[in-house]
Amino acid sequence: MRADLTSGDEVILTNNNKPSALVIDIPEGSFDEIVQSVRQAKAMIALNNMRAKAAETEERYLSYCQPDYGCDL
């Protein structure tokens, strides 16, 4: 595993054959920057998932809601 990291690759750890962790080499002096980047990427993924779910919920609501039936649009 250490050889993979020193060559610039990442290592994926699995649990029951499902990805559970990503191990990457962190260059000296860039730990804080790497951690911040990972957190930002995770936040963006969560935000995109929330947006997709909200769009799906709105789409379902609009398909059931008709102005003639008392729904406010």
Beta strands, then each sheet from edge to edge (+ up, - down):
strand 1: 11-15
strand 2: 18-23
sheet 1: 1+ 2-
end
